[in-house]
């Protein structure tokens, strides 16, 4: 009888232990699958350093309020021992389950800041884009961009990195510095320049490409516009490029949104209405198409171009002043009809 009682008690105890274990397993599983509603931050960042232990990662996730308890993450780690948790910075913006959080770290779904730089953007415009991005360590971008040391080997007399910050869409870690951003952008320029054959006279070509980039956004026009500028340079004519006038005003902090007579009369080496030849450096950052046009211009005898004035962005070209005068009249008429137009 006593033996039966002991066996009954042992069986009952074992049953209770198994039941409790099962209930805990169900509870734990639900905890792993349920988004943590205690997360209340707009954004929480977690830096996972190389070699950081799973236990330390779990503690940091709990400290940040991303998960409720560190043991939950450690439990899931036991269930997935072969998963490799990737180093990097992670951004959490909404309640997530422990399984979802673990999955992000295993996939290496790290947080990057996207910086999209359009073709033709200048230093000041890129600095504004950097300032608007989530890059807290890049507040001194303009200071670094004005230092040409990164491209001295390509353009020894370049006054800044203007022209060599290649326009594209980049992804940076949130803690990227201005120096790192400049190095990445100039590195991309080097890559693109090499693909174009890396011709000599880099600064001269990039400077002319920047004028072409600012004058027209129509791809098929760029080699023609480039030919106009090369022809004028060979003829010893002033380039009369409006964007250089704007850039001269920007450098002095005096640009007022449009070109005034005082801007045309400004005594600046960038003012191609007063100085012959190219400006001392690029006035913007050209894309690959504009660079290619400067290197391989169309073979023409054109010396003038003017916008059609119909809002299309297209231009009319001419070989002499008489033809240019006719095109200017077309431009003025189109502007009156359409209310739009550029040079």
N, C-alpha and C positions, 0 to 999 in steps of 0.2 A: 504493500500500500504506500509506504513512504517513498519507495522507488518511483512509483507512478506519479506521486505528487511532485517529486523533484523533476521528473521528466516533463511534467505538465508546466511547471514553473519555468523550466529552461526553454521549453518551446514557446511559452507565452512571452518570455523576455526577448527571445530571438525574434519573434514576430513583431514585437513592439520596436525593437532596434531597426529591423528591416523597414517597418512602416515609417518610423521617424526618418530613416535615411532616405526613403523614397519621397516622403513629403518635403524634406530639405532639398533633395535633388530637383523636384518640381519647382519649389520656391526659387532655388538658385538659377535654374534654367529660365524661369520667367524674368528674373532680375537681369539676366544677360540679354534677354530679347526685348525688354521694355525700355523705351526712351526715358532718360532720367529727367523727370519734370522739375527737379530742383535747380536745373540750369537756368539762370536768369540774366546772364551777361549778354550784351550786344555782340561781343566777340571776345573769345578767350584764345590766347596763343600759347602753344606748348613747343619748346625747343627740345628736340630729342638729339642729344649729342652722340657721336660715335662711341660705341662701347658702353653706353648707359644700360644698366641692368633693367630687366622687366619689372623688378620690385620697385626701383626708383621711378620708372615711368608711371607705374600704378599710383605711387604716392603723389607724383606731380599732377596727375589727372584728377585725383581727389582734391588736392589743394586748389586747383583751378576751378573746381566745381563742375567739371565735365562729367564725372561719374560720382555715384553716391559713396561707394566704398572701394578701397584699393584691393580688397580681397577678391572682388568680383573679376577684376582684370587679371589678377594672379591665377585665379581658377581657370579662366579661359586660356591662359598661357599654358597651364598644365595639359589642357585638352588639345592644344595646338603647338606642341613642342618644336616642330620643324619650321614654323613660320619665322621669317626674318623681319624684324621690326626695323624700318628704314629710318636713318638719321635725317634730320631736317626740321623745319618749323611748320607746325600744323595750326590751322585756324578753325575754331569751332564757333558756329553762330546760332545753333538751335539745339534743342534737346535731342540726344542720340543714345541708342542702346550701347551697352558695353561691347557687344558683338560688332556693331557698326564702327565704333571707335577703334577697336582692335583691327578691323578690316582695313581701315584707312591707313593705319600705321604699317600694316603688312604689305599694302599695295604701294606705299611710298607716295600717298596722295598729299604731298607737301604743298604749302601755300606759297604762291608766287604772285608778285604784283606785275600786271601787264602794262607795259609802256609802249604806246603806239605813236610813232613819230612819222608824220606825213612828209612826203617829198616836198622839198622847198622850205621846210621850217628852218628858221634861223636860231641862233643861240638863245635869244630872249624868249622865243616861243617854246623852245625845248625846255628851258628853265621853268617856264610856267606849267608845262605838262608834268615835269618832275615834281614841282611844288604841289600840284593837285593830286598826285598819286600818293599811295600809302607807303611812302619811303621816308621815314622820320630822320634817317641819318644822311639824307642827301640835300639838306637845306642850303648848302654852299656850292651848288652845282655850277653856277655862273662863274664863280671864282676858279674852279678847276678847268672849266671849258675855255677860259681865257688864257690858260697856260698851254702853249703849243709843244711842250717837250715830248709828248707822245708821238708826234709825227715829224720831229725834227729831221729824221733820216730821209723822209720822203720830200718834205718841203722845208728846207732850212730857214727860209725867210718868212714863213707863215706867222702872222701876228696872233693867231689863236687857233683853236680847233674848228673854227667855222669852216664848213665844207667837208670836213672829215668825220663828222658824226653821222654815220650812214643811216638814212631813214628806213625804218622797218618796224616790225612789231616784236618787242622783246619781253622776256619774262625775267624778273629779278626777285631774289629773296628780299623779304621786307627790310632786312637790316643792311642792304647794299648801300655802300657809300657813294658819294659823287665821283670819287676817283675810280671806283670799280665800274660805274656806269660809263664814264668817259672811255675807260680802257676797253670795255665791251663794244661800244659803238665804233671807236676807231679801229678795233680789231676786225669788225665786220667790213669797214671800209677797205682795209688791206686785202681782205678776202675777195671783195668785189673788184678791186683795182687789179689784182693779180689775174682774175678771170677775164678782164678786159685787155690783158696783155702787158699791164704795168709799164706803160710808155714813160719816157723821160719827160722833163718839163711838167712834172706833176702839178705844181701850184698854178702854173699858167692854164693848164687844161681844166683843172677843177674850178678855177675862178671863172673861166668862160662858161663852163657847164652850169655854174650856179646862176649866171645871167640867163641862160637858155631856160633853165628850170622855172625861173620867176616870170619869164615873158610868156611862156605858153605851156599849157597842160595837155595839148593835143600831140600825141606821139608822133604822127607822121609829119608834123611841122617842125619838130625839134632839129633835125639835120639841116633844114632850110634856114631856120633862124640862126643856127650856128654858122652857116656859110655866110650869112649877112655880116655877122660880127667879124669873122675872119677876113672877109673882103674889106671891111672898113678899116681894120687894123693894118692891113697891107697897104691901103691907100692913105694912111696917116690921118684918117678922119676920126673925129670924136664919136664915141659909141652912142651917146644920147640915150642912155638906158634909164628909164624911170625908176626901176627897183634899186638902182645904185644910189639915187637921190634919197629915196626913202631910208636906205640903210645908213647913209651918212647922217641923216637926222636922228635915227635910232641910236647911233653910237654916242650922240651928244645929248640924248634924252629929250629931243625937241620935236619928235614926229607928232603931228596933230591929226592924223587920220586921213589926210589928203595932202597933195603937193601944192605948196604955195610958191610964189615968185621968189621969196626969200630962200626957200629950199633949193631952187634951181641956181641961185646965186651963191650958195654956201661954198666957201673955199675949203673943200675937203678933198683929199686924194681919192675918195670914193665917188665923188660927183663927176660922172662921165659927161656931163654937159659943160663942164669947165676944164676938165683934164683929158688929154688924149691918152690912148692906151688903156690897158686893163686896170682895174682897181688893185690896190696892194694885196688883196686876198679875196677869197670867196665872200659872197654876201648872203649865202644860204647853204643848205646841205642838199646837193642834188642826188637824185636817184640814178640807177644804172642806165636808164634810157637817155637821160640828159648827158651823163658822162660819155656814153657811147657816141652821142651826136657831136660832142666837142672833139672827140678823137677822130671820128669819121664823118665830117660834115658833108653835106651834099655839094656837088660841083655846080656852082651857079655863078652868075655875075651880078646878083642882086646886091643892092646897097641900102635898101630901105624896106621897112615893113610897118604896117599899121593895122590895128584891129578892124574887123569888119563892122563892129558896132552893133551887131544884131543880137548880141547875147550868146552867140555860139562859142565865143572864145577863139574863133579862127581869125586869120590875118590875111591881108593882101600884101604882095611883095612887088617891088619895082626895081629897075636898074638905074633909073636916073631921077632927078628932082622933079621933072615934069610929070613923070608917071606917079611919083609919090604924091604930088599935089592933087592929082585926080583921085587917088585912093583916099586921101585925107577928106576930100569933099564927099566921097561915098560914105566915109565914116561919120561925118557930121550929119549927113542926111539920115543915116540909119539910126543914129543916137536920137535924133528928133522924133523919128517914127517909133522906135522901140523903147526909148528911155533907158537904154543900157549901153555899155561899151567900156572897153579899156584900151590902153595904148596899142 
